[in-house]
Amino acid sequence: MEPFMGTIIPEQKRHCTILIVEDHEGMRQSMRKWLSSAFEDTDFFDASTGEAAVELCKHTRPDLVVMDIKLPGINGIEATKQIKKILPDTKVVMLTIYDVQAFQAGAIEAGASAFISKNSMYHELIPTIQRLIS
C-alpha cells in the first residue's frame, strides 16, 4: 500500500487592517505607500489627529495602529489609551522623532506593543509589524 500523498495547501495570508496616524500629510501618504508595498493583503486607513484615530478605530477595528506621538489635539499616547480601551487586542506601534525614555514609558503604560524612533523607522517598522500581526 502506497503512503497517502495529499495536496499541500499553501500557507494562507491573513487579511489585515492597519491604521496610520500621522499629522503631516506627506509623511502619512509616503508611509501608506511604503507599507502597502510590503503588506499587499492589507487594508490601510489613515488619520491626522488622535481624536480622528479613536473614532476611525470604532468603525474599522484595525489589527494594528502606527501612531505618531506628537499630534494636534490629544497626543498619540492618550489616543493609544483610548483605542486600547475599546479594542484591547489591537496592536499599537508608537513612532516619534523624540527618542526619549519618558515617551517610551508613557507609550508602554498606554498599551503600545512597540516604540520606534522615526530615525530608525525604515529599518525597524516593517519587521516590527510583521512580528506583531503574525
N, CA, C and O atoms as a Tinker XYZ file with bonds, in Angstrom:
   536  protein
     1  N      0.837000   -1.177000    0.000000    73     2
     2  CA     0.000000    0.000000    0.000000    64     1     3
     3  C      0.886000    1.245000    0.000000    63     2     4     5
     4  O      1.807000    1.365000    0.808000    81     3
     5  N      0.594000    2.168000   -0.917000    73     3     6
     6  CA     1.394000    3.379000   -1.028000    64     5     7
     7  C      0.978000    4.402000    0.028000    63     6     8     9
     8  O     -0.198000    4.476000    0.384000    81     7
     9  N      1.944000    5.202000    0.540000    73     7    10
    10  CA     1.578000    6.247000    1.503000    64     9    11
    11  C      0.709000    7.294000    0.826000    63    10    12    13
    12  O      0.841000    7.544000   -0.373000    81    11
    13  N     -0.175000    7.903000    1.596000    73    11    14
    14  CA    -1.057000    8.958000    1.082000    64    13    15
    15  C     -0.228000   10.191000    0.758000    63    14    16    17
    16  O      0.519000   10.692000    1.599000    81    15
    17  N     -0.368000   10.669000   -0.458000    73    15    18
    18  CA     0.349000   11.871000   -0.895000    64    17    19
    19  C     -0.675000   12.989000   -1.074000    63    18    20    21
    20  O     -1.057000   13.310000   -2.199000    81    19
    21  N     -1.114000   13.574000    0.020000    73    19    22
    22  CA    -2.138000   14.612000   -0.005000    64    21    23
    23  C     -1.654000   15.897000   -0.644000    63    22    24    25
    24  O     -0.453000   16.117000   -0.802000    81    23
    25  N     -2.587000   16.725000   -1.000000    73    23    26
    26  CA    -2.264000   18.017000   -1.581000    64    25    27
    27  C     -1.745000   18.936000   -0.485000    63    26    28    29
    28  O     -2.330000   19.026000    0.594000    81    27
    29  N     -0.679000   19.594000   -0.763000    73    27    30
    30  CA    -0.128000   20.562000    0.188000    64    29    31
    31  C     -0.814000   21.894000   -0.066000    63    30    32    33
    32  O     -0.763000   22.434000   -1.171000    81    31
    33  N     -1.444000   22.405000    0.954000    73    31    34
    34  CA    -2.140000   23.692000    0.850000    64    33    35
    35  C     -1.165000   24.787000    1.270000    63    34    36    37
    36  O     -0.611000   24.737000    2.368000    81    35
    37  N     -0.954000   25.773000    0.402000    73    35    38
    38  CA    -0.030000   26.848000    0.781000    64    37    39
    39  C     -0.556000   27.615000    1.983000    63    38    40    41
    40  O     -1.762000   27.727000    2.204000    81    39
    41  N      0.387000   28.134000    2.746000    73    39    42
    42  CA     0.011000   28.930000    3.923000    64    41    43
    43  C     -0.837000   30.118000    3.480000    63    42    44    45
    44  O     -0.470000   30.856000    2.565000    81    43
    45  N     -1.961000   30.286000    4.138000    73    43    46
    46  CA    -2.870000   31.378000    3.795000    64    45    47
    47  C     -2.357000   32.682000    4.404000    63    46    48    49
    48  O     -1.949000   32.728000    5.565000    81    47
    49  N     -2.389000   33.727000    3.601000    73    47    50
    50  CA    -2.047000   35.049000    4.125000    64    49    51
    51  C     -3.267000   35.581000    4.856000    63    50    52    53
    52  O     -4.385000   35.527000    4.343000    81    51
    53  N     -3.048000   36.087000    6.038000    73    51    54
    54  CA    -4.132000   36.629000    6.831000    64    53    55
    55  C     -4.404000   38.066000    6.410000    63    54    56    57
    56  O     -3.497000   38.898000    6.360000    81    55
    57  N     -5.681000   38.344000    6.107000    73    55    58
    58  CA    -6.059000   39.705000    5.771000    64    57    59
    59  C     -5.882000   40.572000    7.016000    63    58    60    61
    60  O     -6.175000   40.134000    8.128000    81    59
    61  N     -5.412000   41.774000    6.833000    73    59    62
    62  CA    -5.079000   42.646000    7.953000    64    61    63
    63  C     -5.539000   44.071000    7.658000    63    62    64    65
    64  O     -5.666000   44.472000    6.501000    81    63
    65  N     -5.784000   44.818000    8.719000    73    63    66
    66  CA    -6.143000   46.230000    8.601000    64    65    67
    67  C     -5.170000   47.044000    9.449000    63    66    68    69
    68  O     -4.957000   46.748000   10.625000    81    67
    69  N     -4.584000   48.070000    8.842000    73    67    70
    70  CA    -3.629000   48.935000    9.539000    64    69    71
    71  C     -4.101000   50.381000    9.436000    63    70    72    73
    72  O     -4.480000   50.852000    8.364000    81    71
    73  N     -4.069000   51.067000   10.560000    73    71    74
    74  CA    -4.386000   52.489000   10.626000    64    73    75
    75  C     -3.089000   53.262000   10.851000    63    74    76    77
    76  O     -2.340000   52.967000   11.782000    81    75
    77  N     -2.829000   54.242000   10.005000    73    75    78
    78  CA    -1.655000   55.112000   10.140000    64    77    79
    79  C     -2.130000   56.450000   10.688000    63    78    80    81
    80  O     -2.999000   57.095000   10.101000    81    79
    81  N     -1.559000   56.863000   11.812000    73    79    82
    82  CA    -1.940000   58.134000   12.439000    64    81    83
    83  C     -0.705000   59.037000   12.444000    63    82    84    85
    84  O      0.261000   58.797000   13.169000    81    83
    85  N     -0.764000   60.067000   11.625000    73    83    86
    86  CA     0.360000   60.995000   11.437000    64    85    87
    87  C     -0.221000   62.329000   11.006000    63    86    88    89
    88  O     -1.051000   62.378000   10.098000    81    87
    89  N      0.206000   63.420000   11.649000    73    87    90
    90  CA    -0.370000   64.719000   11.332000    64    89    91
    91  C      0.203000   65.366000   10.077000    63    90    92    93
    92  O     -0.427000   66.269000    9.527000    81    91
    93  N      1.350000   64.950000    9.611000    73    91    94
    94  CA     1.933000   65.508000    8.396000    64    93    95
    95  C      1.468000   64.686000    7.196000    63    94    96    97
    96  O      1.823000   63.515000    7.056000    81    95
    97  N      0.678000   65.310000    6.344000    73    95    98
    98  CA     0.051000   64.588000    5.232000    64    97    99
    99  C      1.064000   63.898000    4.322000    63    98   100   101
   100  O      0.864000   62.743000    3.944000    81    99
   101  N      2.140000   64.584000    3.968000    73    99   102
   102  CA     3.148000   63.988000    3.103000    64   101   103
   103  C      3.761000   62.742000    3.712000    63   102   104   105
   104  O      3.951000   61.737000    3.027000    81   103
   105  N      4.072000   62.806000    4.996000    73   103   106
   106  CA     4.634000   61.655000    5.704000    64   105   107
   107  C      3.613000   60.520000    5.763000    63   106   108   109
   108  O      3.958000   59.356000    5.563000    81   107
   109  N      2.373000   60.861000    6.036000    73   107   110
   110  CA     1.300000   59.857000    6.126000    64   109   111
   111  C      1.121000   59.139000    4.794000    63   110   112   113
   112  O      1.024000   57.912000    4.760000    81   111
   113  N      1.077000   59.892000    3.699000    73   111   114
   114  CA     0.899000   59.288000    2.376000    64   113   115
   115  C      2.116000   58.457000    1.971000    63   114   116   117
   116  O      1.973000   57.381000    1.390000    81   115
   117  N      3.296000   58.953000    2.275000    73   115   118
   118  CA     4.530000   58.221000    1.975000    64   117   119
   119  C      4.577000   56.905000    2.754000    63   118   120   121
   120  O      4.940000   55.865000    2.205000    81   119
   121  N      4.210000   56.958000    4.023000    73   119   122
   122  CA     4.216000   55.765000    4.855000    64   121   123
   123  C      3.192000   54.745000    4.342000    63   122   124   125
   124  O      3.460000   53.544000    4.306000    81   123
   125  N      2.029000   55.239000    3.952000    73   123   126
   126  CA     0.981000   54.342000    3.437000    64   125   127
   127  C      1.454000   53.629000    2.169000    63   126   128   129
   128  O      1.259000   52.422000    2.021000    81   127
   129  N      2.075000   54.378000    1.258000    73   127   130
   130  CA     2.572000   53.793000    0.012000    64   129   131
   131  C      3.660000   52.765000    0.297000    63   130   132   133
   132  O      3.655000   51.675000   -0.276000    81   131
   133  N      4.578000   53.106000    1.167000    73   131   134
   134  CA     5.690000   52.218000    1.522000    64   133   135
   135  C      5.174000   50.949000    2.178000    63   134   136   137
   136  O      5.569000   49.848000    1.794000    81   135
   137  N      4.294000   51.090000    3.168000    73   135   138
   138  CA     3.781000   49.914000    3.879000    64   137   139
   139  C      2.882000   49.062000    2.991000    63   138   140   141
   140  O      2.887000   47.836000    3.107000    81   139
   141  N      2.110000   49.691000    2.107000    73   139   142
   142  CA     1.225000   48.905000    1.245000    64   141   143
   143  C      2.026000   48.056000    0.254000    63   142   144   145
   144  O      1.534000   47.029000   -0.213000    81   143
   145  N      3.238000   48.469000   -0.066000    73   143   146
   146  CA     4.074000   47.630000   -0.934000    64   145   147
   147  C      4.639000   46.434000   -0.173000    63   146   148   149
   148  O      4.954000   45.410000   -0.778000    81   147
   149  N      4.768000   46.553000    1.132000    73   147   150
   150  CA     5.283000   45.444000    1.950000    64   149   151
   151  C      4.170000   44.525000    2.435000    63   150   152   153
   152  O      4.409000   43.341000    2.672000    81   151
   153  N      2.960000   45.052000    2.587000    73   151   154
   154  CA     1.828000   44.273000    3.106000    64   153   155
   155  C      0.695000   44.346000    2.086000    63   154   156   157
   156  O     -0.212000   45.171000    2.199000    81   155
   157  N      0.765000   43.470000    1.094000    73   155   158
   158  CA    -0.155000   43.538000   -0.035000    64   157   159
   159  C     -1.596000   43.197000    0.327000    63   158   160   161
   160  O     -2.518000   43.819000   -0.202000    81   159
   161  N     -1.812000   42.244000    1.196000    73   159   162
   162  CA    -3.175000   41.825000    1.542000    64   161   163
   163  C     -3.650000   42.577000    2.787000    63   162   164   165
   164  O     -4.106000   41.976000    3.760000    81   163
   165  N     -3.534000   43.894000    2.732000    73   163   166
   166  CA    -3.832000   44.731000    3.888000    64   165   167
   167  C     -4.661000   45.927000    3.452000    63   166   168   169
   168  O     -4.413000   46.525000    2.405000    81   167
   169  N     -5.648000   46.264000    4.271000    73   167   170
   170  CA    -6.405000   47.496000    4.071000    64   169   171
   171  C     -5.765000   48.565000    4.936000    63   170   172   173
   172  O     -5.457000   48.328000    6.105000    81   171
   173  N     -5.565000   49.738000    4.362000    73   171   174
   174  CA    -4.970000   50.847000    5.092000    64   173   175
   175  C     -5.982000   51.970000    5.251000    63   174   176   177
   176  O     -6.745000   52.282000    4.336000    81   175
   177  N     -5.968000   52.562000    6.424000    73   175   178
   178  CA    -6.747000   53.756000    6.719000    64   177   179
   179  C     -5.772000   54.737000    7.331000    63   178   180   181
   180  O     -4.710000   54.338000    7.810000    81   179
   181  N     -6.112000   56.011000    7.324000    73   179   182
   182  CA    -5.226000   56.968000    7.978000    64   181   183
   183  C     -6.021000   58.080000    8.632000    63   182   184   185
   184  O     -7.161000   58.368000    8.268000    81   183
   185  N     -5.376000   58.691000    9.611000    73   183   186
   186  CA    -5.965000   59.795000   10.369000    64   185   187
   187  C     -4.857000   60.792000   10.674000    63   186   188   189
   188  O     -3.686000   60.431000   10.787000    81   187
   189  N     -5.256000   62.066000   10.807000    73   187   190
   190  CA    -4.268000   63.106000   11.076000    64   189   191
   191  C     -4.283000   63.598000   12.521000    63   190   192   193
   192  O     -3.417000   64.376000   12.921000    81   191
   193  N     -5.263000   63.147000   13.304000    73   191   194
   194  CA    -5.334000   63.544000   14.722000    64   193   195
   195  C     -5.630000   62.320000   15.580000    63   194   196   197
   196  O     -6.096000   61.291000   15.090000    81   195
   197  N     -5.349000   62.458000   16.859000    73   195   198
   198  CA    -5.670000   61.383000   17.790000    64   197   199
   199  C     -7.163000   61.146000   17.900000    63   198   200   201
   200  O     -7.613000   60.003000   17.972000    81   199
   201  N     -7.929000   62.225000   17.913000    73   199   202
   202  CA    -9.391000   62.099000   18.008000    64   201   203
   203  C     -9.955000   61.358000   16.801000    63   202   204   205
   204  O    -10.812000   60.486000   16.947000    81   203
   205  N     -9.474000   61.704000   15.614000    73   203   206
   206  CA    -9.936000   61.031000   14.390000    64   205   207
   207  C     -9.545000   59.560000   14.416000    63   206   208   209
   208  O    -10.304000   58.709000   13.951000    81   207
   209  N     -8.377000   59.257000   14.950000    73   207   210
   210  CA    -7.925000   57.861000   15.039000    64   209   211
   211  C     -8.840000   57.044000   15.939000    63   210   212   213
   212  O     -9.208000   55.921000   15.595000    81   211
   213  N     -9.208000   57.596000   17.083000    73   211   214
   214  CA   -10.088000   56.878000   18.013000    64   213   215
   215  C    -11.430000   56.618000   17.347000    63   214   216   217
   216  O    -11.952000   55.506000   17.434000    81   215
   217  N    -11.992000   57.608000   16.691000    73   215   218
   218  CA   -13.288000   57.434000   16.016000    64   217   219
   219  C    -13.193000   56.415000   14.881000    63   218   220   221
   220  O    -14.077000   55.574000   14.717000    81   219
   221  N    -12.127000   56.494000   14.109000    73   219   222
   222  CA   -11.944000   55.564000   12.999000    64   221   223
   223  C    -11.780000   54.125000   13.495000    63   222   224   225
   224  O    -12.245000   53.183000   12.853000    81   223
   225  N    -11.126000   53.967000   14.623000    73   223   226
   226  CA   -10.942000   52.628000   15.199000    64   225   227
   227  C    -12.277000   51.980000   15.557000    63   226   228   229
   228  O    -12.428000   50.764000   15.441000    81   227
   229  N    -13.236000   52.780000   15.987000    73   227   230
   230  CA   -14.550000   52.235000   16.343000    64   229   231
   231  C    -15.228000   51.585000   15.151000    63   230   232   233
   232  O    -16.005000   50.645000   15.314000    81   231
   233  N    -14.938000   52.078000   13.947000    73   231   234
   234  CA   -15.607000   51.591000   12.740000    64   233   235
   235  C    -14.772000   50.588000   11.956000    63   234   236   237
   236  O    -15.312000   49.634000   11.396000    81   235
   237  N    -13.461000   50.796000   11.912000    73   235   238
   238  CA   -12.613000   49.939000   11.084000    64   237   239
   239  C    -12.002000   48.774000   11.859000    63   238   240   241
   240  O    -11.595000   47.777000   11.261000    81   239
   241  N    -11.936000   48.894000   13.179000    73   239   242
   242  CA   -11.389000   47.850000   14.051000    64   241   243
   243  C    -10.055000   47.314000   13.516000    63   242   244   245
   244  O     -9.949000   46.131000   13.190000    81   243
   245  N     -9.035000   48.181000   13.425000    73   243   246
   246  CA    -7.764000   47.749000   12.840000    64   245   247
   247  C     -7.049000   46.701000   13.682000    63   246   248   249
   248  O     -7.206000   46.644000   14.902000    81   247
   249  N     -6.270000   45.883000   13.010000    73   247   250
   250  CA    -5.425000   44.907000   13.705000    64   249   251
   251  C     -4.229000   45.606000   14.324000    63   250   252   253
   252  O     -3.722000   45.194000   15.367000    81   251
   253  N     -3.782000   46.683000   13.658000    73   251   254
   254  CA    -2.588000   47.380000   14.106000    64   253   255
   255  C     -2.714000   48.868000   13.793000    63   254   256   257
   256  O     -3.272000   49.256000   12.766000    81   255
   257  N     -2.189000   49.687000   14.691000    73   255   258
   258  CA    -2.163000   51.141000   14.506000    64   257   259
   259  C     -0.707000   51.591000   14.572000    63   258   260   261
   260  O      0.018000   51.246000   15.505000    81   259
   261  N     -0.289000   52.364000   13.573000    73   259   262
   262  CA     1.015000   53.019000   13.599000    64   261   263
   263  C      0.724000   54.449000   14.033000    63   262   264   265
   264  O      0.113000   55.216000   13.288000    81   263
   265  N      1.163000   54.809000   15.236000    73   263   266
   266  CA     0.737000   56.039000   15.897000    64   265   267
   267  C      1.904000   56.985000   16.171000    63   266   268   269
   268  O      2.850000   56.632000   16.876000    81   267
   269  N      1.828000   58.179000   15.610000    73   267   270
   270  CA     2.786000   59.233000   15.942000    64   269   271
   271  C      2.464000   59.718000   17.358000    63   270   272   273
   272  O      1.295000   59.752000   17.743000    81   271
   273  N      3.454000   60.083000   18.116000    73   271   274
   274  CA     3.200000   60.574000   19.478000    64   273   275
   275  C      2.749000   62.029000   19.465000    63   274   276   277
   276  O      1.789000   62.391000   20.145000    81   275
   277  N      3.432000   62.854000   18.701000    73   275   278
   278  CA     3.130000   64.290000   18.691000    64   277   279
   279  C      2.048000   64.568000   17.656000    63   278   280   281
   280  O      2.307000   64.547000   16.453000    81   279
   281  N      0.833000   64.827000   18.134000    73   279   282
   282  CA    -0.320000   65.088000   17.274000    64   281   283
   283  C     -1.062000   66.315000   17.776000    63   282   284   285
   284  O     -0.977000   66.642000   18.959000    81   283
   285  N     -1.786000   67.000000   16.904000    73   283   286
   286  CA    -2.636000   68.092000   17.383000    64   285   287
   287  C     -3.802000   67.507000   18.188000    63   286   288   289
   288  O     -4.226000   66.380000   17.933000    81   287
   289  N     -4.308000   68.253000   19.137000    73   287   290
   290  CA    -5.381000   67.717000   19.992000    64   289   291
   291  C     -4.786000   66.727000   20.969000    63   290   292   293
   292  O     -3.728000   66.974000   21.548000    81   291
   293  N     -5.463000   65.606000   21.152000    73   291   294
   294  CA    -4.885000   64.615000   22.070000    64   293   295
   295  C     -3.663000   63.985000   21.408000    63   294   296   297
   296  O     -3.651000   63.742000   20.201000    81   295
   297  N     -2.642000   63.725000   22.215000    73   295   298
   298  CA    -1.413000   63.168000   21.645000    64   297   299
   299  C     -1.556000   61.660000   21.417000    63   298   300   301
   300  O     -2.564000   61.060000   21.789000    81   299
   301  N     -0.557000   61.069000   20.814000    73   299   302
   302  CA    -0.598000   59.660000   20.476000    64   301   303
   303  C     -0.694000   58.738000   21.675000    63   302   304   305
   304  O     -1.295000   57.667000   21.587000    81   303
   305  N     -0.116000   59.135000   22.787000    73   303   306
   306  CA    -0.190000   58.295000   23.995000    64   305   307
   307  C     -1.621000   58.256000   24.513000    63   306   308   309
   308  O     -2.124000   57.184000   24.847000    81   307
   309  N     -2.283000   59.404000   24.585000    73   307   310
   310  CA    -3.675000   59.445000   25.043000    64   309   311
   311  C     -4.581000   58.713000   24.044000    63   310   312   313
   312  O     -5.479000   57.975000   24.449000    81   311
   313  N     -4.350000   58.914000   22.759000    73   311   314
   314  CA    -5.155000   58.212000   21.749000    64   313   315
   315  C     -4.976000   56.697000   21.878000    63   314   316   317
   316  O     -5.936000   55.940000   21.728000    81   315
   317  N     -3.761000   56.263000   22.153000    73   315   318
   318  CA    -3.497000   54.836000   22.337000    64   317   319
   319  C     -4.275000   54.292000   23.529000    63   318   320   321
   320  O     -4.870000   53.218000   23.443000    81   319
   321  N     -4.277000   55.023000   24.636000    73   319   322
   322  CA    -5.053000   54.596000   25.818000    64   321   323
   323  C     -6.523000   54.399000   25.453000    63   322   324   325
   324  O     -7.135000   53.398000   25.824000    81   323
   325  N     -7.079000   55.359000   24.726000    73   323   326
   326  CA    -8.498000   55.277000   24.364000    64   325   327
   327  C     -8.761000   54.127000   23.395000    63   326   328   329
   328  O     -9.768000   53.430000   23.520000    81   327
   329  N     -7.870000   53.925000   22.439000    73   327   330
   330  CA    -8.033000   52.826000   21.484000    64   329   331
   331  C     -7.944000   51.480000   22.191000    63   330   332   333
   332  O     -8.739000   50.580000   21.918000    81   331
   333  N     -6.998000   51.340000   23.084000    73   331   334
   334  CA    -6.827000   50.065000   23.799000    64   333   335
   335  C     -8.021000   49.767000   24.708000    63   334   336   337
   336  O     -8.308000   48.601000   24.977000    81   335
   337  N     -8.721000   50.802000   25.186000    73   335   338
   338  CA    -9.927000   50.569000   25.990000    64   337   339
   339  C    -11.033000   49.948000   25.146000    63   338   340   341
   340  O    -11.747000   49.060000   25.610000    81   339
   341  N    -11.177000   50.416000   23.899000    73   339   342
   342  CA   -12.260000   49.900000   23.061000    64   341   343
   343  C    -11.842000   48.677000   22.243000    63   342   344   345
   344  O    -12.682000   47.855000   21.878000    81   343
   345  N    -10.543000   48.561000   21.957000    73   343   346
   346  CA   -10.028000   47.436000   21.162000    64   345   347
   347  C     -8.760000   46.887000   21.819000    63   346   348   349
   348  O     -7.654000   47.134000   21.338000    81   347
   349  N     -8.916000   46.147000   22.911000    73   347   350
   350  CA    -7.735000   45.699000   23.653000    64   349   351
   351  C     -6.782000   44.796000   22.868000    63   350   352   353
   352  O     -5.602000   44.712000   23.210000    81   351
   353  N     -7.268000   44.123000   21.826000    73   351   354
   354  CA    -6.398000   43.235000   21.051000    64   353   355
   355  C     -5.658000   43.940000   19.917000    63   354   356   357
   356  O     -4.774000   43.348000   19.298000    81   355
   357  N     -6.003000   45.183000   19.640000    73   355   358
   358  CA    -5.325000   45.936000   18.587000    64   357   359
   359  C     -3.910000   46.279000   19.046000    63   358   360   361
   360  O     -3.705000   46.773000   20.154000    81   359
   361  N     -2.952000   46.011000   18.185000    73   359   362
   362  CA    -1.552000   46.329000   18.474000    64   361   363
   363  C     -1.282000   47.776000   18.061000    63   362   364   365
   364  O     -1.804000   48.245000   17.050000    81   363
   365  N     -0.468000   48.475000   18.846000    73   363   366
   366  CA    -0.107000   49.862000   18.526000    64   365   367
   367  C      1.410000   49.976000   18.506000    63   366   368   369
   368  O      2.096000   49.590000   19.452000    81   367
   369  N      1.913000   50.519000   17.398000    73   367   370
   370  CA     3.339000   50.814000   17.271000    64   369   371
   371  C      3.468000   52.327000   17.337000    63   370   372   373
   372  O      2.948000   53.041000   16.480000    81   371
   373  N      4.155000   52.803000   18.343000    73   371   374
   374  CA     4.351000   54.242000   18.520000    64   373   375
   375  C      5.582000   54.692000   17.730000    63   374   376   377
   376  O      6.635000   54.055000   17.770000    81   375
   377  N      5.422000   55.800000   17.017000    73   375   378
   378  CA     6.526000   56.414000   16.284000    64   377   379
   379  C      6.749000   57.818000   16.812000    63   378   380   381
   380  O      5.800000   58.542000   17.112000    81   379
   381  N      8.004000   58.188000   16.920000    73   379   382
   382  CA     8.298000   59.554000   17.327000    64   381   383
   383  C      9.676000   59.965000   16.860000    63   382   384   385
   384  O     10.577000   59.138000   16.721000    81   383
   385  N      9.821000   61.230000   16.626000    73   383   386
   386  CA    11.135000   61.783000   16.312000    64   385   387
   387  C     11.954000   61.887000   17.600000    63   386   388   389
   388  O     13.184000   61.933000   17.576000    81   387
   389  N     11.232000   61.922000   18.728000    73   387   390
   390  CA    11.883000   62.023000   20.036000    64   389   391
   391  C     12.220000   60.630000   20.533000    63   390   392   393
   392  O     11.331000   59.793000   20.691000    81   391
   393  N     13.476000   60.379000   20.776000    73   391   394
   394  CA    13.908000   59.086000   21.300000    64   393   395
   395  C     14.191000   59.261000   22.793000    63   394   396   397
   396  O     15.323000   59.119000   23.254000    81   395
   397  N     13.132000   59.571000   23.527000    73   395   398
   398  CA    13.257000   59.908000   24.933000    64   397   399
   399  C     12.603000   58.819000   25.778000    63   398   400   401
   400  O     11.499000   58.367000   25.475000    81   399
   401  N     13.285000   58.407000   26.827000    73   399   402
   402  CA    12.795000   57.325000   27.669000    64   401   403
   403  C     11.430000   57.631000   28.284000    63   402   404   405
   404  O     10.629000   56.717000   28.480000    81   403
   405  N     11.152000   58.888000   28.589000    73   403   406
   406  CA     9.857000   59.248000   29.175000    64   405   407
   407  C      8.715000   58.915000   28.215000    63   406   408   409
   408  O      7.652000   58.470000   28.649000    81   407
   409  N      8.925000   59.124000   26.928000    73   407   410
   410  CA     7.902000   58.789000   25.936000    64   409   411
   411  C      7.722000   57.272000   25.852000    63   410   412   413
   412  O      6.599000   56.784000   25.721000    81   411
   413  N      8.821000   56.535000   25.927000    73   411   414
   414  CA     8.733000   55.079000   25.878000    64   413   415
   415  C      7.926000   54.549000   27.048000    63   414   416   417
   416  O      7.073000   53.678000   26.872000    81   415
   417  N      8.183000   55.060000   28.228000    73   415   418
   418  CA     7.451000   54.613000   29.409000    64   417   419
   419  C      5.965000   54.929000   29.271000    63   418   420   421
   420  O      5.122000   54.092000   29.591000    81   419
   421  N      5.642000   56.123000   28.799000    73   419   422
   422  CA     4.247000   56.501000   28.604000    64   421   423
   423  C      3.566000   55.653000   27.550000    63   422   424   425
   424  O      2.400000   55.288000   27.698000    81   423
   425  N      4.291000   55.338000   26.484000    73   423   426
   426  CA     3.739000   54.514000   25.403000    64   425   427
   427  C      3.439000   53.100000   25.901000    63   426   428   429
   428  O      2.383000   52.544000   25.601000    81   427
   429  N      4.349000   52.537000   26.644000    73   427   430
   430  CA     4.148000   51.188000   27.183000    64   429   431
   431  C      2.998000   51.193000   28.180000    63   430   432   433
   432  O      2.165000   50.287000   28.172000    81   431
   433  N      2.946000   52.201000   29.032000    73   431   434
   434  CA     1.855000   52.319000   30.004000    64   433   435
   435  C      0.501000   52.455000   29.307000    63   434   436   437
   436  O     -0.509000   51.961000   29.808000    81   435
   437  N      0.480000   53.121000   28.159000    73   435   438
   438  CA    -0.765000   53.303000   27.399000    64   437   439
   439  C     -1.215000   52.018000   26.714000    63   438   440   441
   440  O     -2.371000   51.897000   26.310000    81   439
   441  N     -0.294000   51.054000   26.584000    73   439   442
   442  CA    -0.647000   49.782000   25.962000    64   441   443
   443  C      0.006000   49.537000   24.620000    63   442   444   445
   444  O     -0.360000   48.593000   23.920000    81   443
   445  N      0.976000   50.375000   24.243000    73   443   446
   446  CA     1.665000   50.180000   22.969000    64   445   447
   447  C      2.464000   48.879000   22.992000    63   446   448   449
   448  O      3.008000   48.481000   24.022000    81   447
   449  N      2.519000   48.235000   21.841000    73   447   450
   450  CA     3.264000   46.987000   21.697000    64   449   451
   451  C      4.722000   47.236000   21.318000    63   450   452   453
   452  O      5.585000   46.392000   21.559000    81   451
   453  N      4.990000   48.397000   20.726000    73   451   454
   454  CA     6.354000   48.721000   20.303000    64   453   455
   455  C      6.524000   50.235000   20.238000    63   454   456   457
   456  O      5.552000   50.977000   20.097000    81   455
   457  N      7.761000   50.673000   20.342000    73   455   458
   458  CA     8.124000   52.088000   20.296000    64   457   459
   459  C      9.306000   52.207000   19.351000    63   458   460   461
   460  O     10.352000   51.603000   19.588000    81   459
   461  N      9.152000   52.975000   18.286000    73   459   462
   462  CA    10.211000   53.096000   17.289000    64   461   463
   463  C     10.497000   54.570000   17.030000    63   462   464   465
   464  O      9.580000   55.369000   16.840000    81   463
   465  N     11.767000   54.914000   17.026000    73   463   466
   466  CA    12.186000   56.267000   16.667000    64   465   467
   467  C     12.040000   56.426000   15.156000    63   466   468   469
   468  O     12.356000   55.508000   14.399000    81   467
   469  N     11.562000   57.589000   14.720000    73   467   470
   470  CA    11.435000   57.833000   13.274000    64   469   471
   471  C     12.791000   57.777000   12.583000    63   470   472   473
   472  O     12.866000   57.526000   11.380000    81   471
   473  N     13.866000   58.010000   13.340000    73   471   474
   474  CA    15.210000   57.930000   12.765000    64   473   475
   475  C     15.557000   56.507000   12.328000    63   474   476   477
   476  O     16.373000   56.323000   11.425000    81   475
   477  N     14.950000   55.503000   12.954000    73   475   478
   478  CA    15.234000   54.106000   12.594000    64   477   479
   479  C     14.016000   53.412000   11.988000    63   478   480   481
   480  O     14.011000   52.193000   11.820000    81   479
   481  N     12.992000   54.186000   11.664000    73   479   482
   482  CA    11.731000   53.638000   11.169000    64   481   483
   483  C     11.920000   52.762000    9.931000    63   482   484   485
   484  O     11.312000   51.696000    9.836000    81   483
   485  N     12.748000   53.190000    8.985000    73   483   486
   486  CA    12.879000   52.448000    7.731000    64   485   487
   487  C     13.608000   51.119000    7.899000    63   486   488   489
   488  O     13.602000   50.290000    6.990000    81   487
   489  N     14.228000   50.914000    9.044000    73   487   490
   490  CA    14.879000   49.631000    9.328000    64   489   491
   491  C     14.032000   48.760000   10.247000    63   490   492   493
   492  O     14.100000   47.533000   10.177000    81   491
   493  N     13.241000   49.381000   11.100000    73   491   494
   494  CA    12.564000   48.636000   12.161000    64   493   495
   495  C     11.058000   48.452000   11.991000    63   494   496   497
   496  O     10.504000   47.492000   12.525000    81   495
   497  N     10.385000   49.331000   11.271000    73   495   498
   498  CA     8.922000   49.302000   11.265000    64   497   499
   499  C      8.349000   48.048000   10.591000    63   498   500   501
   500  O      7.484000   47.390000   11.170000    81   499
   501  N      8.802000   47.711000    9.408000    73   499   502
   502  CA     8.245000   46.545000    8.714000    64   501   503
   503  C      8.480000   45.257000    9.508000    63   502   504   505
   504  O      7.532000   44.492000    9.684000    81   503
   505  N      9.695000   44.978000    9.996000    73   503   506
   506  CA     9.860000   43.756000   10.790000    64   505   507
   507  C      9.018000   43.755000   12.070000    63   506   508   509
   508  O      8.546000   42.704000   12.504000    81   507
   509  N      8.834000   44.915000   12.663000    73   507   510
   510  CA     8.019000   45.007000   13.873000    64   509   511
   511  C      6.563000   44.698000   13.554000    63   510   512   513
   512  O      5.917000   43.944000   14.281000    81   511
   513  N      6.046000   45.268000   12.482000    73   511   514
   514  CA     4.656000   44.992000   12.083000    64   513   515
   515  C      4.498000   43.521000   11.748000    63   514   516   517
   516  O      3.511000   42.905000   12.151000    81   515
   517  N      5.454000   42.936000   11.014000    73   515   518
   518  CA     5.359000   41.512000   10.669000    64   517   519
   519  C      5.281000   40.652000   11.929000    63   518   520   521
   520  O      4.492000   39.711000   12.004000    81   519
   521  N      6.099000   40.985000   12.904000    73   519   522
   522  CA     6.104000   40.223000   14.159000    64   521   523
   523  C      4.767000   40.367000   14.885000    63   522   524   525
   524  O      4.247000   39.388000   15.420000    81   523
   525  N      4.215000   41.559000   14.908000    73   523   526
   526  CA     3.003000   41.805000   15.673000    64   525   527
   527  C      1.741000   41.244000   15.033000    63   526   528   529
   528  O      0.795000   40.896000   15.739000    81   527
   529  N      1.711000   41.152000   13.703000    73   527   530
   530  CA     0.481000   40.662000   13.057000    64   529   531
   531  C      0.552000   39.179000   12.689000    63   530   532   533
   532  O     -0.419000   38.619000   12.179000    81   531
   533  N      1.684000   38.550000   12.942000    73   531   534
   534  CA     1.783000   37.125000   12.586000    64   533   535
   535  C      1.128000   36.245000   13.625000    63   534   536
   536  O      1.120000   35.022000   13.482000    81   535
